[in-house]
Amino acid sequence: MSSSQRDNPLEALLHPFADGLLQWPEAGSVLFLRARGGAALHAARLPGLAATQPFRPEAVRLQRLGIDLLDEDALPEATYPLVLVLPPRQREEARTLLAKACAAVAPGGRVVASVANDEGAKSREADLKQLARGSVSSLSKYHCRTFWTQPDTACDKTLLSQWRQLDAPRRVSAQDVPGEGFLSRPGVFAWDRVDAASAMLATVLPAELHGRVADFGAGWGYLSMQVLARCSRIASLDLFEADARALALARRNLANAPASGPDVSVAFHWHDVEAGVPGRFDAIVCNPPFHALGRGDRPDIGRAFIAAAAAALAPGGSLWLVANRHLPYEDALGTGFAQVRSVAQAGGFKIVHAVKA
């Protein structure tokens, strides 16, 4: 397996168990927060795993391994002899996850976490040390740091209580969101602002959009809110989003979003758009992601979104897409659509309108 295909944090997380430095519990289930179903987990075949994973593609991989998925916001306390964690990059979200891990571990158990060096490994290790009052061990492996609490660790209850609320949903005000703004939470894409690319796309959406409309990669719901407010002729709106945390926010944001037309049927789908989507649509709006769980541009994701849009649109249907100007989507658009035109370019972004034959 090449280094580009390896999930280094996952391998580093499991290394102390493979090396005999740490022992897998003989009894009781193990909780794995933000688990990923990479080759290292598949090869280890570790018993008794329950996991959380809000990102749909990874959740599907875990389910295929027979791993039970739990609601990360409703975990039992002091239950598991071992809690594994792959903390995300965003600080508040990561601190909340470490606090949840410490709350879920049973007396005499361990919390074990792993982070890539260039994703803030030392900072996350320092966070766990704060929670565990300094009682943490660590090792470096695969350009990552793996760190864990001791069985006799008593976590700082005051800090634990504070950190468990750091990524809670909260109201964010925004100039181009009507009313009291929108609900969001740390870790969601553009969680504390309206993304500039999406805002640019909203300004050019035609009021004449009609029929069945979909939002691919809907996030916390900004573009869908704009469609409801600007397009009075739509009959239905379907939101497709791979991040369950973002989709839950979108559901709450759209529940109170003003609409310019009569009642519109709205549906929410925890779904990986790259895998294709069910249904047929008259129009699709899209600000496709170009990163996955790691760093680095992933234009293949945007191309997959474009292919999914071409397959899901009815004949004559329209795609309204915004993307970073440098991303190479032209070939994908040329393959799937009969008409493609550039609508606007500004601020490093491009807006494309494409029509299916």
C-alpha positions as CSV (number, residue, x, y, z in Angstrom):
1,M,0.0,0.0,0.0
2,S,1.4,3.4,-1.0
3,S,1.9,6.2,1.6
4,S,-0.9,8.2,-0.2
5,Q,-3.4,5.3,0.4
6,R,-2.4,4.6,4.0
7,D,-4.5,6.1,6.9
8,N,-1.5,7.0,9.1
9,P,-3.4,8.2,12.1
10,L,-5.5,5.0,12.1
11,E,-2.4,2.8,11.8
12,A,-0.6,4.8,14.5
13,L,-3.7,4.4,16.8
14,L,-3.7,0.6,16.5
15,H,0.1,0.3,16.7
16,P,0.5,0.1,20.5
17,F,-2.0,-2.8,20.5
18,A,-0.2,-4.7,17.7
19,D,3.1,-4.0,19.4
20,G,2.0,-5.3,22.8
21,L,2.5,-2.0,24.5
22,L,-1.3,-1.7,25.3
23,Q,-3.7,-4.6,25.7
24,W,-7.2,-4.9,24.2
25,P,-9.8,-5.5,26.8
26,E,-10.8,-9.1,27.5
27,A,-14.4,-8.1,28.3
28,G,-16.7,-5.3,27.4
29,S,-17.2,-3.4,24.1
30,V,-14.8,-0.8,22.9
31,L,-15.9,2.7,21.7
32,F,-14.2,4.2,18.7
33,L,-15.0,7.9,18.2
34,R,-14.7,9.1,14.6
35,A,-13.7,5.6,13.5
36,R,-12.5,5.0,10.0
37,G,-12.7,1.6,8.2
38,G,-9.2,1.6,6.7
39,A,-7.1,-1.4,5.9
40,A,-5.5,-1.3,9.4
41,L,-8.8,-1.7,11.1
42,H,-9.9,-4.4,8.7
43,A,-6.7,-6.4,9.1
44,A,-6.8,-6.1,13.0
45,R,-10.3,-7.7,13.2
46,L,-10.7,-6.3,16.7
47,P,-13.7,-7.6,18.7
48,G,-16.4,-5.7,20.4
49,L,-16.3,-2.4,18.5
50,A,-18.9,0.3,18.6
51,A,-18.2,3.5,16.7
52,T,-19.3,7.0,15.8
53,Q,-18.8,8.5,12.4
54,P,-20.9,11.4,11.0
55,F,-19.3,11.3,7.5
56,R,-21.4,9.0,5.4
57,P,-18.8,7.4,3.2
58,E,-16.8,6.3,6.2
59,A,-19.9,5.3,8.1
60,V,-20.8,2.9,5.2
61,R,-17.3,1.3,5.3
62,L,-17.7,0.7,9.1
63,Q,-21.1,-0.9,8.6
64,R,-19.7,-3.2,6.0
65,L,-17.2,-4.4,8.7
66,G,-20.1,-5.2,11.0
67,I,-19.4,-2.3,13.4
68,D,-22.4,-0.8,15.2
69,L,-22.8,3.0,14.8
70,L,-23.8,5.2,17.7
71,D,-25.1,8.7,18.0
72,E,-22.1,10.8,19.1
73,D,-24.4,13.3,20.9
74,A,-26.1,10.7,23.0
75,L,-23.3,8.4,24.4
76,P,-23.6,6.5,27.6
77,E,-21.2,7.6,30.4
78,A,-18.5,5.5,32.2
79,T,-19.3,2.4,30.1
80,Y,-16.3,1.4,28.0
81,P,-13.0,-0.2,29.2
82,L,-11.3,1.4,26.2
83,V,-12.2,4.4,24.1
84,L,-10.3,5.1,20.9
85,V,-10.4,8.5,19.2
86,L,-9.3,10.1,15.9
87,P,-9.8,13.8,16.8
88,P,-10.7,16.1,13.9
89,R,-8.7,19.2,12.9
90,Q,-11.0,21.9,14.3
91,R,-10.0,22.7,17.9
92,E,-13.4,23.1,19.6
93,E,-14.8,20.0,17.9
94,A,-11.6,18.0,18.8
95,R,-11.7,19.1,22.5
96,T,-15.4,18.2,22.7
97,L,-14.6,14.7,21.3
98,L,-11.8,14.2,23.8
99,A,-14.1,15.2,26.6
100,K,-16.8,12.8,25.4
101,A,-14.1,10.0,25.3
102,C,-13.1,10.8,28.9
103,A,-16.7,10.8,30.0
104,A,-17.4,7.4,28.3
105,V,-14.5,5.5,29.7
106,A,-15.2,3.2,32.6
107,P,-13.1,3.4,35.9
108,G,-9.8,1.7,35.3
109,G,-10.1,2.1,31.5
110,R,-8.1,4.1,28.9
111,V,-8.6,6.7,26.3
112,V,-6.3,6.3,23.3
113,A,-6.0,9.0,20.6
114,S,-3.9,9.6,17.5
115,V,-3.4,12.7,15.3
116,A,-1.1,13.4,12.4
117,N,1.8,15.7,13.2
118,D,0.7,18.2,10.6
119,E,-2.9,18.1,11.9
120,G,-2.1,19.4,15.3
121,A,-0.9,16.3,17.1
122,K,1.0,18.1,19.9
123,S,-1.9,20.4,20.6
124,R,-4.4,17.5,20.9
125,E,-1.9,15.7,23.2
126,A,-1.7,18.7,25.4
127,D,-5.5,18.9,25.5
128,L,-5.8,15.3,26.7
129,K,-3.1,16.0,29.3
130,Q,-5.2,18.9,30.6
131,L,-8.3,16.7,30.9
132,A,-6.2,13.8,32.5
133,R,-4.3,16.1,34.8
134,G,-1.0,15.3,33.1
135,S,-1.4,11.5,33.3
136,V,-0.7,10.7,29.7
137,S,1.8,8.6,27.7
138,S,2.7,8.9,24.0
139,L,4.7,7.6,21.1
140,S,5.5,8.8,17.6
141,K,4.8,6.5,14.6
142,Y,3.9,7.0,10.9
143,H,4.3,10.8,11.2
144,C,1.7,10.8,13.9
145,R,1.5,11.0,17.7
146,T,-0.5,8.4,19.6
147,F,-1.3,9.3,23.2
148,W,-3.3,7.6,26.0
149,T,-4.4,8.0,29.6
150,Q,-3.5,5.7,32.5
151,P,-5.9,3.3,34.1
152,D,-6.0,5.2,37.3
153,T,-6.6,8.6,35.6
154,A,-9.3,10.8,37.2
155,C,-10.2,13.5,34.6
156,D,-10.8,17.1,35.6
157,K,-14.6,17.2,35.9
158,T,-14.9,20.9,35.6
159,L,-12.9,21.1,32.4
160,L,-14.6,18.0,31.0
161,S,-18.0,19.6,31.6
162,Q,-16.9,22.9,29.9
163,W,-15.3,21.1,26.9
164,R,-18.3,18.9,26.2
165,Q,-20.2,22.1,25.2
166,L,-17.6,23.6,23.0
167,D,-19.0,22.3,19.7
168,A,-22.7,22.7,20.7
169,P,-25.0,24.3,18.1
170,R,-25.2,28.0,18.4
171,R,-26.8,31.0,16.6
172,V,-24.6,32.8,14.0
173,S,-25.6,36.1,12.6
174,A,-25.1,36.9,8.9
175,Q,-26.0,39.8,6.8
176,D,-27.5,37.8,3.9
177,V,-29.3,35.3,6.1
178,P,-32.8,36.7,7.0
179,G,-34.1,36.8,10.5
180,E,-31.8,35.9,13.4
181,G,-29.1,34.2,11.3
182,F,-28.5,30.5,11.2
183,L,-27.6,27.6,13.5
184,S,-24.2,26.1,13.2
185,R,-21.5,24.4,15.2
186,P,-17.7,24.1,15.1
187,G,-16.4,21.5,12.7
188,V,-19.1,22.0,10.0
189,F,-17.8,23.5,6.8
190,A,-17.9,27.3,7.0
191,W,-19.5,26.9,10.4
192,D,-19.2,30.5,11.6
193,R,-19.9,32.4,8.3
194,V,-21.5,32.3,5.0
195,D,-19.1,30.7,2.5
196,A,-18.1,33.3,0.0
197,A,-18.5,30.9,-3.0
198,S,-22.0,29.9,-1.9
199,A,-22.9,33.6,-1.4
200,M,-21.7,34.4,-4.9
201,L,-23.8,31.6,-6.4
202,A,-26.9,32.7,-4.5
203,T,-26.7,36.2,-6.2
204,V,-27.1,34.7,-9.7
205,L,-29.7,32.0,-9.0
206,P,-32.6,32.8,-11.4
207,A,-36.0,33.4,-9.8
208,E,-37.3,31.2,-12.6
209,L,-36.0,27.9,-11.1
210,H,-38.9,25.6,-10.9
211,G,-40.1,22.1,-10.4
212,R,-37.9,19.6,-8.4
213,V,-34.7,21.1,-7.1
214,A,-31.8,19.5,-5.3
215,D,-28.8,20.9,-3.3
216,F,-25.8,18.7,-3.6
217,G,-23.4,19.0,-0.6
218,A,-26.0,21.2,1.2
219,G,-23.9,21.8,4.4
220,W,-25.9,23.7,7.1
221,G,-28.4,24.7,4.4
222,Y,-27.4,28.2,3.1
223,L,-28.0,27.6,-0.6
224,S,-31.2,25.8,0.1
225,M,-32.4,28.7,2.3
226,Q,-31.6,31.0,-0.6
227,V,-33.5,28.8,-3.1
228,L,-36.6,28.9,-0.9
229,A,-36.3,32.7,-0.5
230,R,-35.6,33.5,-4.2
231,C,-37.4,30.9,-6.3
232,S,-41.2,30.9,-5.9
233,R,-41.9,28.3,-8.6
234,I,-40.2,25.3,-7.1
235,A,-42.3,22.3,-6.1
236,S,-39.8,20.4,-4.0
237,L,-36.3,20.7,-2.5
238,D,-34.0,17.8,-1.7
239,L,-30.9,18.3,0.4
240,F,-28.0,15.8,0.0
241,E,-25.2,16.0,2.5
242,A,-22.6,13.5,3.7
243,D,-21.9,15.2,7.1
244,A,-24.7,14.1,9.5
245,R,-23.8,17.0,11.8
246,A,-24.3,19.6,9.0
247,L,-27.5,17.9,7.8
248,A,-29.1,18.1,11.3
249,L,-28.3,21.8,11.3
250,A,-29.8,22.3,7.8
251,R,-33.0,20.6,9.0
252,R,-33.3,23.1,11.8
253,N,-32.3,26.1,9.7
254,L,-34.8,25.3,6.9
255,A,-37.6,24.7,9.4
256,N,-37.7,28.4,10.1
257,A,-36.5,29.7,6.7
258,P,-38.9,32.1,4.9
259,A,-40.1,31.0,1.4
260,S,-41.1,33.2,-1.5
261,G,-43.7,30.8,-2.8
262,P,-46.3,28.3,-1.5
263,D,-45.5,25.4,0.7
264,V,-42.6,23.4,-0.7
265,S,-41.9,19.7,0.0
266,V,-38.4,19.5,1.6
267,A,-36.5,16.3,2.1
268,F,-33.1,15.7,3.8
269,H,-30.8,12.9,2.8
270,W,-27.6,11.7,4.7
271,H,-26.0,10.7,1.5
272,D,-22.7,10.4,-0.4
273,V,-23.3,12.3,-3.6
274,E,-20.2,10.7,-5.2
275,A,-22.1,7.4,-5.2
276,G,-25.0,8.9,-7.3
277,V,-28.4,10.1,-6.0
278,P,-31.9,8.7,-6.5
279,G,-34.6,10.7,-8.2
280,R,-34.9,13.1,-11.1
281,F,-34.6,16.8,-10.8
282,D,-35.3,19.9,-12.9
283,A,-32.4,21.9,-11.3
284,I,-29.5,21.3,-9.1
285,V,-27.4,23.8,-7.1
286,C,-24.0,22.8,-6.0
287,N,-20.9,24.1,-4.2
288,P,-19.0,20.8,-4.2
289,P,-16.4,20.0,-1.6
290,F,-12.8,19.7,-2.8
291,H,-11.3,18.2,0.4
292,A,-12.1,14.9,2.1
293,L,-11.2,14.1,5.7
294,G,-7.5,15.0,5.0
295,R,-5.7,17.9,3.5
296,G,-5.0,18.6,-0.2
297,D,-7.2,19.4,-3.2
298,R,-9.5,16.6,-4.3
299,P,-10.9,17.7,-7.6
300,D,-12.1,14.1,-8.2
301,I,-14.9,14.8,-5.6
302,G,-16.2,17.7,-7.7
303,R,-16.0,15.7,-10.9
304,A,-18.0,13.0,-9.2
305,F,-20.6,15.5,-8.1
306,I,-20.9,16.8,-11.7
307,A,-21.3,13.2,-13.0
308,A,-24.0,12.6,-10.3
309,A,-25.8,15.8,-11.3
310,A,-25.7,14.9,-15.0
311,A,-27.3,11.5,-14.2
312,A,-29.9,12.9,-11.8
313,L,-31.1,15.8,-14.0
314,A,-34.2,15.4,-16.2
315,P,-33.6,16.3,-19.9
316,G,-33.2,20.1,-20.2
317,G,-32.5,20.3,-16.5
318,S,-29.9,22.8,-15.2
319,L,-26.9,22.6,-13.0
320,W,-25.8,25.8,-11.2
321,L,-22.3,25.2,-9.8
322,V,-19.7,27.3,-8.1
323,A,-16.1,26.3,-7.6
324,N,-12.6,27.6,-7.0
325,R,-11.4,28.9,-10.3
326,H,-8.3,26.7,-10.5
327,L,-10.2,23.4,-10.2
328,P,-10.3,21.4,-13.4
329,Y,-14.0,20.6,-13.9
330,E,-14.3,21.6,-17.6
331,D,-13.9,18.1,-19.0
332,A,-16.4,16.6,-16.6
333,L,-18.9,19.3,-17.5
334,G,-18.3,18.8,-21.2
335,T,-18.9,15.0,-20.9
336,G,-22.2,15.3,-19.0
337,F,-23.9,18.3,-20.5
338,A,-24.9,19.6,-23.9
339,Q,-24.6,23.3,-23.0
340,V,-22.0,24.8,-20.6
341,R,-21.5,28.5,-20.0
342,S,-19.5,30.6,-17.6
343,V,-21.8,32.9,-15.7
344,A,-19.3,34.8,-13.5
345,Q,-15.7,34.8,-12.2
346,A,-14.7,36.8,-9.2
347,G,-12.7,36.5,-6.0
348,G,-11.0,33.3,-7.1
349,F,-14.4,31.6,-7.9
350,K,-16.2,30.6,-11.0
351,I,-19.9,30.0,-11.6
352,V,-21.0,27.7,-14.3
353,H,-24.5,27.0,-15.7
354,A,-24.8,23.7,-17.5
355,V,-27.9,22.2,-19.3
356,K,-28.5,18.6,-19.9
357,A,-29.5,17.6,-23.4
